[in-house]
Amino acid sequence: MRYTEILVERGLNANDLVKHGDDRLNLLLQKISNGDDFVRKGNAGTVKIAKNEKGKIENAIRSGNTRTLKFLSTEGETLSLSKLEKTGEFGSTGEDESGERKMANRGNTMEGVLGAATIARLSARPGKDITADDIKTVVNNFSSKKAPDLTTKSGGGSIVFPAVANDITDNFKLTVKLPTKNYIDFVDWQFMVDDAEMNGYINSCLKYVNDATIVDRFAKFFENNNRPDTVHVVADGVSDMTGRKTDIFMVYIDENGKEKEQRFDLSLKAGTTPQFGQAAAGGTKDSSKKSAKGEYGWNAYKQIFADFGVDVSAIGNKYLGAESLRDAVVAVYTKAGNEFHTQLAGSDDDAEKVWLKQFVNNIKEHGTYNNPKVQLAQFEKNKYYVLDFQRLDRLLDKDILDLDVKMTVSKPRDGGPGWPSLIFYNKQDEKEVLVRIRSKYGADKMNNLIEKGSLLKKLTKVRGN
C-alpha cells in the first residue's frame, strides 16, 4: 500500500502556526513575501497568496482573531487557512519539513501493535513464544482487509484469527481502533520496522508479551480447556482517551458459558519520556477566555498544589499582580516548594504521614487515574519495564527513605527565560529523583508535567528486561 494512496487530508489552521513559537508563522509570512507556492488542501494543486495580504494575515493570527480571516490569491481567489494543506513544514504528523513521510505518534500506534502481539501470543498453536513474524501476520491481515477510511478521524476494524489444536477451533477476534494517521502506520508493517525507533519498540513489545504472566496464563487456558473458545481482544486508542488508562482488554466465554471481561490494566507509553501525568493551568494567548495569567490560572494552580497537599493561597496577590505569566508561575512554584519542604521536614511523624499519604495518592492518581489495578508499561528501543504505582505506599515507611525538594529553573537553548520545576529526591542521594513537577509554557496553554525519576522506577518496577 503506497502512502500517497492513503494520506489523510487536513487543512491548515492558525494554531498550527503558533503552537511551538513563531517559527512556522514566520515561515508562512516569508513564503508569501517570496511568492512561493502553497499546497491546496487534499494536494489539489498549488496557489500563491497575494503579497499585500501578508500584514492582514499576520495581525489576525497574532491577535487570535482568525475566525473570519479571508485573503486573496495572486489570481484574486478568496482563500482561508483551512483551504491550504497542513504540510510537513507546518507540522503535519505524517510528514517531515521536506514533505517526506514520517511516523505519526509512535505511542498511539503501539496500542495497535500491542493488540496484535497479544492476539498472536494467545492464538499460537501449539502454545509458544511468538516472533516478530507472528505480529507481522496479524498486521498484514488488517492491511489487506481493513484499509484506512480517510473520511473518518479514526480507523480500524475487527478480524478473526482461528486457532486449531486437537481438532478444536478457537476463534480469536482482534479489534483495533486508532486515530487515522496512526492506523495508516499500523497497517504498513514494512514502514514501521524501517523506522529504527519504532522497530525497537516493537521488539520490546514482543519481549513483554512473551514474558507477561497474564497473557501466558490465558494462552494456556484457551489451548488446553478442550472446548472451542471465542476470544475478543480490543486495542482501543480512540474511545475516552482522556478518561482512562487501560488500552487493551479481552472478552471471552468462561467454562460456565458466561461472558467475562479481562482487562490488561496498562497505561502504555513508547519511548523514554518520563511524563506520566499533567495538569493544565489555562491559556497563554491574550485572547484566551481561560487565561493562565488571571483568576482562572490562579485557581488552577491552587488546586494543582492542593491535590499534592500544600496550600499556596497566601501569594494570590503576588500571582495576580505579576508583570508576566512567567513571574507568576515562578512565584507559585517558589511558594509550593517552600510548603513542600516544610511538610517533608516535619517533626510530627503522624502528621507527616497523613500529608505524605495524600502526596503519594496524588502521584498514583496521575499514574493510574486512581485505578489500583492499572500498571504502566513502557516500551523503549532496547527494553521494556512495567511499573506498579501501588508500590509507592512503601514511601509511608520512614525507615525506607527520606525525601526533600528543590526548585530549579530551566535554561532554554535560545537563551530565553527558563521555567521552574520542583524535584523530589532522596536526601541520602540527590541523584535518586522520585518525581518532578515541571512547568511548561506553550503557545496555547500553560501546562505542568508530572514526570517519573529513577527512584520512582526503582520503587515500583515489577517486571522488565
ABEGO torsion letter per residue (X at the ends): XBAAAABBBBBBBAAAAAAAEAAAAAAAAAAAAAGBBBBBBGGBEBBBBBAAAAAAAAAAAAAGBAAABBBBBAAGBBBBAAABBBBAAAGBAABBAAGBBBBBBAAAAAAAAAAAAAAAAAABOBBBBBBAAAAAAAAAAAAAABBBBAABABBEEBBBBBBBBGGBBBBBBBBBBBBAAAAAAAABAAAAAABAAAAAAAAAAAAAAAABAAAAAAAAAAAAAGBBBBBBBBBBAABGAAABABABBBBBBBAAGBBBBBBBBBBBBBEABABABBBBAEBABAABABBABEAAAAAAAAAAAAAAGBBAAAAAAAAAABABAAAAAAAAAAAAAAAAAAAAABABAAAAAAAAAAAAAAAAAAAAGGBAABBBBBBBAABBBBBBAAAAAAAABAAABBBBBBBBBBBBAAGBBBBBBBBBBBAABAABBABBBBBBBBAABBBBBBBBBAAAAAAABABEX
